[in-house]
Amino acid sequence: MKLFLLRHAKSDWANEALDDHERPLNPRGLDAAPRMGAYMASHGYIPNLIFCSTARRALATLELVLPFLNPAPEVKILRALYLAERDTLLEQIRTAPPNARALMLVGHNPGMGDLAFSLSGPSQDEKEATRKARLADKFATAGLAVLAFDIAEWRSAQPGIAQLKDYTKPKDLPPTGTTGHPS
């Protein structure tokens, strides 16, 4: 089973009076999210179920990534993911049905980074160790962590049993205009 953890793209802080839950994406975030969607599609990272935070910035990130995901996944918008900590995120993962073989969460830091790091077990090779070190340094906005589990049901997910197969951030991707458009 695969778990995709996508942190929302960079948000706009221009309006300080705006409630945190309602902050939109800034221009950098509007650029990064579709590039991450194209990256996901090009690597076959297609979830069949997505849990997304109710925050405007998370929903906007998802909206920009979704056109690249084919076939279109089922999406559930969950208030419980808004600024959720690691344990709350893990509880939500455990509620996913077993037929959701590829699950994606769209949420916030520090919970997403803490979750990705805690779920990943001992590194299998130098490349995975490098990915873990980059992830431990910072789970970037619009960053994507891909974890693989050898379990039959999400309710069996627990810390230390996954392999961190990928960790990519927008700075790792080609600039706008070179990633193509969704089909």
CORBELFEN-V135793 format. One record per run of one state. SS is the DSSP state (hx for helix, st for strand, lp for the rest). FROM is the first residue (numbers start at 1). TO is the last residue. Records with the same first field share a line. If there is no record, write none. Layout:
SS=FROM-TO / FROM-TO
//
This chain:
lp=1-1 / 8-10 / 12-19 / 23-24 / 26-26 / 43-48 / 54-55 / 67-73 / 82-85 / 95-101 / 108-110 / 121-125 / 138-143 / 149-153 / 157-161 / 169-169 / 173-183
st=2-7 / 11-11 / 25-25 / 49-53 / 74-78 / 102-107 / 120-120 / 144-148 / 162-168
hx=20-22 / 27-42 / 56-66 / 79-81 / 86-94 / 111-119 / 126-137 / 154-156 / 170-172
//
